[in-house]
Amino acid sequence: MDAFWMPFTANRQFKQQPRMLASAKGMHYTDVAGREILDGTAGLWCCNAGHARPRIIEAVSRQIATLDFAPTFQMGHPLPFVLAERLAAIAPESLKHVFFTNSGSESVDTALKIALAYQRARGEGQRTRLIGREKGYHGVGFGGISVGGMVNNRKFFGPMLPGVDHLRHTLDIARNAFTRGLPKHGVELAEDLERLVQLHDASTIAAVIVEPISGSAGVVLPPEGYLKRLREICDKHGIVLIFDEVITGYGRVGDAFAAQRFDVTPDIITTAKGLTNGSVPMGAVFVSDAIHAAFMQGPEGMIDLFHGYTYSGHPLACAAALATLDTYAEEGLFAKAIELGSYWEDAIHALRELPNVIDIRNFGLVGAVELAPREGKPGARAFDVFSKCFHDKGLMVRTTGDVIALSPPLILGKEHIDQIFGRLAEAIRETA
């Protein structure tokens, strides 16, 4: 097992007691020992339609036998044009242009480059500063880790991009612990953007990027009114607002995107994960009509954006995405986070009195249980719960620090919710 250097993994620890998956179908994985594992995390926030969906399997199989690859630099094939139209149809009203990538990390770096180039195209080339947020996760490219705010993702890799600053995060357990849905306190944290405008001057700021809901930091929710206030401040100062919806996109919180659920439309949305149900790597960046138009003013024979990837709009990824969108639509999966939201909320908050539980957060079909850290061993308690869930309870959860994060496939029913939280409760008690 030594040759594979695993990502975001304590490799030596893992290889002493591996957690190995062999197959998957519907709501479950099967491990190499033949045990059934209930998927409480949609793989890695990505298998929103569950596993081994026939329509997706058939589409990818058919496509690789028909057209395995075609370039999209000065060439094309029909699928990305068809897919972009399908995506534009479910996007917020003014975001009707789509640039394809291969991952959330690439979507973020693409969005940042588009924002910088847009400011230059409209005669504001001095706007080069990017604003992220503490606890933000925006992938692992140098752009993403620069605007991101997770310490371990940054500290090993040097000084990052220049000209980046950060808003304060919105996690306030002291005032908002055990809130059901969006926190009541913290809208004033959006005024941090005005503080940074006063510090740097608006004329230097190109874009602000935030996750509507932070996933990797442990499900950090926006206070009521927070995102609307960010939108107002960006409008006031000519700043591009980017929503990173790699986790929240494609039905996770109800509606296609969190922007629609929260009724706040950014200028750019980054996506990936649920776009293809995790079956083939792909990302998509949604860009506003106004930003796109700014690039279409030069000579028709000139490349309008000097950016792209060999696999942008890859035939297999497009086929998988189209079949995924069909599956979402046929089964009404974007509505599941609203239909089951109350039941999910009641079930997760029923864990409130368990040992060491210090906060519970939820919205749509996303949830987090935060545990008190063990003295001198941050993250150890949650990891023990995570390990107990997998090895003894047949349940897959996520852990980040001392937070247990949950984001199940949208095909789940109430019986799966009962199983998820019943097994998680047992694991929390048994590791106390």
Secondary structure, 3 states (H helix, E strand, C coil): CCCCCCCCCCHHHHHHCCCCEEEEEECEEEECCCCEEEECCHHHHCCCCCECCHHHHHHHHHHHHHCCCCCCCCCCCHHHHHHHHHHHHHCCCCCCEEEEECCHHHHHHHHHHHHHHHHHHCCCCCCCEEEEECCCCCCCCHHHHHHCCCHHHHCCCCCCCCCEEEECCCCCHHHHCCCCCCCCCCHHHHHHHHHHHHHHCHHHEEEEEECCCECCCCCECCCCCHHHHHHHHHHHHCCEEEEECCCCCCCCCCCCCHHHHCCCCCCEEEECHHHCCCCCCCEEEEECHHHHHHCCCCCCCCCCCCCCCCCCCCHHHHHHHHHHHHHHHHHCHHHHHHHCHHHHHHHHHCCCCCCCEEEEEEECCEEEEEECCECCECCHHHHHHHHHHHHHHCEECEEECCEEEECCCCCCCHHHHHHHHHHHHHHHHHCC
